[in-house]
Amino acid sequence: MSKVVIIMGSKADLDWSKKISSTLEKFDIQVIMRIASAHKVPLKCLELIKEYEKENVVFITVAGRSNALSGFSDAQTHCPVIACPPYSDKFAGNDIYSSIRMPSGVAPMLVSEPDNAALAAAKILALTDEKVREKVINYQNKMKETLINDDKEVQNG
C-alpha cells in the first residue's frame, strides 16, 4: 500500500495535517502523522526520515513561521518532499517565503492548499501504484464532471 508520511513542526499543525490526511484517504493511501521540529529536535526529525524512507513514501511537511522542516527533510532523503505550510494571517502570509527560497540541491515542492498537496502526493505515488493511479484518474474525472454540470446549470438559468 502506498504511504505518505506527514511530518509536522508542532502539534499546532495538526488541524492542517488532518485536512491533507482526509484527502489522501480518498485515494486509499496510508497516512502516518509525526511531529518533529527541524529547529528544536533535528536529530529526531532525521531519525524519522531515515526510518520511513526505506519504503516507497512521499513526505509532506507542515510547518508554519520559519519553515526549516521542508528544506531539512528534503536535504536528508531521496524521497519526494512536499511542503504544505499552513497559511497564517500574521505577517500577511509572508512567512510562506521561508518555504519558497531553498539553497542549491534542496528542492521540496511547495503546494499551499492541503487538498492539492494530497493530490500531488497521490500523483507521485500513482507512478508506481496502479490502484492509486485509477483513483487519481477517477478523482480528476469527477472534478471535470462537476464543472460541466455546473456550466449546464448556469446556462439553463
Sine and cosine of phi, psi and omega as CSV:
sin_phi,cos_phi,sin_psi,cos_psi,sin_omega,cos_omega
0.00,0.00,0.68,-0.74,0.03,-1.00
-0.92,0.39,0.48,-0.88,-0.11,-0.99
-0.65,-0.76,0.64,-0.77,0.15,-0.99
-0.87,-0.50,0.74,-0.68,0.07,-1.00
-0.95,-0.30,0.89,-0.45,0.06,-1.00
-0.99,-0.11,0.88,-0.48,0.06,-1.00
-0.96,-0.29,0.85,-0.52,0.01,-1.00
-0.98,-0.21,0.55,-0.84,0.06,-1.00
-0.95,0.30,-0.48,0.88,0.04,-1.00
-0.31,-0.95,0.14,-0.99,0.00,-1.00
-0.91,0.42,-0.36,0.93,0.05,-1.00
-0.88,0.48,-0.32,0.95,-0.01,-1.00
-1.00,-0.01,0.05,1.00,-0.11,-0.99
-0.90,0.44,-0.70,0.71,-0.02,-1.00
-0.88,0.47,-0.68,0.73,0.04,-1.00
-0.88,0.47,-0.69,0.73,-0.01,-1.00
-0.91,0.42,-0.57,0.82,0.04,-1.00
-0.91,0.43,-0.54,0.84,0.07,-1.00
-0.90,0.44,-0.67,0.74,0.04,-1.00
-0.90,0.44,-0.74,0.68,-0.04,-1.00
-0.86,0.51,-0.68,0.73,-0.04,-1.00
-0.90,0.43,-0.55,0.84,0.07,-1.00
-0.96,0.28,-0.64,0.77,0.03,-1.00
-0.87,0.49,-0.56,0.83,0.00,-1.00
-0.90,0.44,-0.47,0.88,0.06,-1.00
-0.90,0.44,-0.41,0.91,0.01,-1.00
-0.99,-0.15,0.17,0.99,-0.06,-1.00
0.82,0.58,0.69,0.73,0.04,-1.00
-0.97,-0.23,0.78,-0.63,0.03,-1.00
-0.93,0.36,0.69,-0.73,-0.02,-1.00
-0.87,-0.50,0.77,-0.64,0.11,-0.99
-0.91,-0.42,0.79,-0.61,0.05,-1.00
-0.92,-0.39,0.77,-0.63,0.00,-1.00
-0.71,-0.71,0.34,-0.94,0.06,-1.00
-0.86,-0.51,0.81,-0.59,0.04,-1.00
-0.29,-0.96,0.97,-0.25,0.00,-1.00
-0.97,0.26,0.77,-0.64,0.06,-1.00
-0.93,0.37,-0.44,0.90,0.02,-1.00
-0.98,0.18,-0.70,0.71,-0.17,-0.99
-1.00,-0.08,-0.56,0.83,-0.01,-1.00
-0.69,-0.73,0.88,0.47,-0.07,-1.00
-0.87,0.49,-0.55,0.83,0.00,-1.00
-0.93,0.36,-0.60,0.80,0.08,-1.00
-0.91,0.41,-0.66,0.75,0.03,-1.00
-0.86,0.51,-0.74,0.67,0.02,-1.00
-0.87,0.49,-0.67,0.74,0.02,-1.00
-0.86,0.51,-0.70,0.72,0.02,-1.00
-0.89,0.45,-0.71,0.70,0.00,-1.00
-0.86,0.52,-0.74,0.67,-0.03,-1.00
-0.92,0.40,-0.53,0.85,0.03,-1.00
-0.91,0.41,-0.72,0.70,-0.13,-0.99
-1.00,0.00,-0.39,0.92,-0.05,-1.00
-0.93,0.36,-0.18,0.98,0.05,-1.00
-0.92,0.38,-0.32,0.95,0.00,-1.00
-0.97,-0.24,0.12,-0.99,0.06,-1.00
-0.99,0.14,1.00,0.04,-0.09,-1.00
-0.84,-0.55,0.33,-0.94,0.23,-0.97
-0.88,-0.47,0.72,-0.70,0.08,-1.00
-0.99,-0.10,0.69,-0.72,0.19,-0.98
-0.87,-0.49,0.83,-0.56,-0.02,-1.00
-0.97,-0.25,0.70,-0.71,-0.03,-1.00
-0.79,-0.61,0.96,-0.28,0.01,-1.00
-0.46,-0.89,0.75,-0.66,0.02,-1.00
-1.00,-0.07,-0.18,-0.98,-0.01,-1.00
0.82,0.57,-0.87,-0.50,0.01,-1.00
-1.00,-0.03,0.98,-0.18,-0.15,-0.99
-0.99,0.12,0.97,0.23,0.10,-1.00
-0.98,0.22,-0.35,0.94,-0.10,-0.99
-0.86,0.51,-0.68,0.74,-0.06,-1.00
-0.92,0.39,-0.75,0.66,0.01,-1.00
-0.91,0.40,-0.68,0.73,0.04,-1.00
-0.86,0.51,-0.75,0.66,-0.03,-1.00
-0.88,0.48,-0.73,0.69,-0.03,-1.00
-0.88,0.47,-0.63,0.78,-0.03,-1.00
-0.94,0.35,-0.29,0.96,-0.08,-1.00
-0.98,-0.19,-0.04,1.00,-0.11,-0.99
-0.61,-0.79,0.41,-0.91,0.11,-0.99
-1.00,0.03,-0.17,0.98,-0.02,-1.00
-0.98,0.20,0.44,-0.90,0.05,-1.00
-0.90,0.44,0.61,-0.79,0.06,-1.00
-0.81,-0.59,0.79,-0.62,0.06,-1.00
-0.91,-0.41,0.85,-0.52,0.08,-1.00
-1.00,0.05,0.78,-0.62,0.06,-1.00
-0.70,-0.71,0.96,0.29,-0.04,-1.00
-0.94,0.33,0.64,-0.76,0.03,-1.00
-0.92,0.39,0.62,-0.78,0.02,-1.00
-0.95,0.31,0.65,-0.76,0.03,-1.00
-0.78,-0.63,0.71,-0.70,0.08,-1.00
-0.95,0.30,-0.37,0.93,0.06,-1.00
-0.89,0.46,0.62,-0.78,-0.01,-1.00
0.88,0.47,0.35,0.94,0.02,-1.00
0.81,0.58,0.55,0.83,0.01,-1.00
0.98,0.18,0.03,1.00,-0.06,-1.00
-0.93,0.37,-0.23,0.97,0.03,-1.00
-0.92,0.40,-0.19,0.98,0.05,-1.00
-0.91,0.41,-0.37,0.93,0.00,-1.00
-0.87,0.49,-0.46,0.89,0.03,-1.00
-0.94,0.35,-0.22,0.98,0.05,-1.00
-0.99,-0.12,-0.26,0.97,-0.09,-1.00
-1.00,-0.01,-0.75,0.66,-0.09,-1.00
-1.00,0.02,0.92,-0.38,-0.01,-1.00
-0.86,-0.50,0.45,-0.89,0.07,-1.00
-0.94,0.35,0.27,-0.96,0.00,-1.00
-0.86,0.52,0.60,-0.80,0.01,-1.00
0.99,0.15,0.06,1.00,0.02,-1.00
-0.83,-0.57,0.89,-0.46,-0.18,-0.98
-0.66,-0.75,0.86,0.51,0.12,-0.99
-0.94,0.35,0.61,-0.80,0.07,-1.00
-0.99,0.16,0.57,-0.82,0.01,-1.00
-0.93,-0.36,0.85,-0.53,0.09,-1.00
-0.75,-0.66,0.89,-0.46,-0.19,-0.98
-0.99,0.12,-0.30,0.95,-0.01,-1.00
-0.97,-0.24,0.72,-0.69,-0.03,-1.00
-0.83,0.56,-0.71,0.71,0.00,-1.00
-0.88,0.48,-0.65,0.76,-0.02,-1.00
-0.96,0.29,-0.53,0.85,0.09,-1.00
-0.89,0.45,-0.66,0.75,0.05,-1.00
-0.90,0.43,-0.68,0.73,0.02,-1.00
-0.89,0.45,-0.66,0.75,0.03,-1.00
-0.88,0.48,-0.69,0.73,0.04,-1.00
-0.89,0.45,-0.67,0.74,0.02,-1.00
-0.88,0.47,-0.66,0.75,0.01,-1.00
-0.90,0.43,-0.62,0.78,0.05,-1.00
-0.89,0.45,-0.73,0.68,-0.01,-1.00
-0.92,0.38,-0.46,0.89,0.01,-1.00
-0.91,0.42,-0.32,0.95,0.04,-1.00
-0.89,0.47,-0.47,0.88,-0.04,-1.00
-0.83,-0.56,-0.03,1.00,-0.03,-1.00
-0.82,-0.58,0.96,-0.27,-0.08,-1.00
-0.89,0.46,-0.59,0.81,0.01,-1.00
-0.91,0.42,-0.66,0.75,0.05,-1.00
-0.92,0.40,-0.64,0.77,0.02,-1.00
-0.85,0.53,-0.71,0.70,0.02,-1.00
-0.88,0.48,-0.65,0.76,0.00,-1.00
-0.93,0.37,-0.60,0.80,0.06,-1.00
-0.90,0.44,-0.72,0.70,0.01,-1.00
-0.88,0.48,-0.70,0.71,0.03,-1.00
-0.89,0.46,-0.66,0.75,0.02,-1.00
-0.87,0.49,-0.73,0.69,0.00,-1.00
-0.91,0.41,-0.63,0.77,0.03,-1.00
-0.90,0.44,-0.63,0.77,0.04,-1.00
-0.90,0.43,-0.63,0.77,0.04,-1.00
-0.89,0.46,-0.66,0.75,0.02,-1.00
-0.91,0.42,-0.70,0.72,0.02,-1.00
-0.86,0.52,-0.67,0.75,0.01,-1.00
-0.86,0.51,-0.70,0.71,0.01,-1.00
-0.91,0.42,-0.66,0.75,0.01,-1.00
-0.89,0.45,-0.71,0.71,0.02,-1.00
-0.91,0.41,-0.63,0.78,0.06,-1.00
-0.89,0.45,-0.65,0.76,0.03,-1.00
-0.89,0.45,-0.69,0.72,0.03,-1.00
-0.88,0.48,-0.67,0.74,0.00,-1.00
-0.89,0.45,-0.67,0.74,0.01,-1.00
-0.92,0.39,-0.65,0.76,-0.01,-1.00
-0.92,0.40,-0.53,0.85,-0.01,-1.00
-1.00,0.04,0.04,1.00,0.08,-1.00
0.99,0.17,0.00,0.00,0.00,0.00
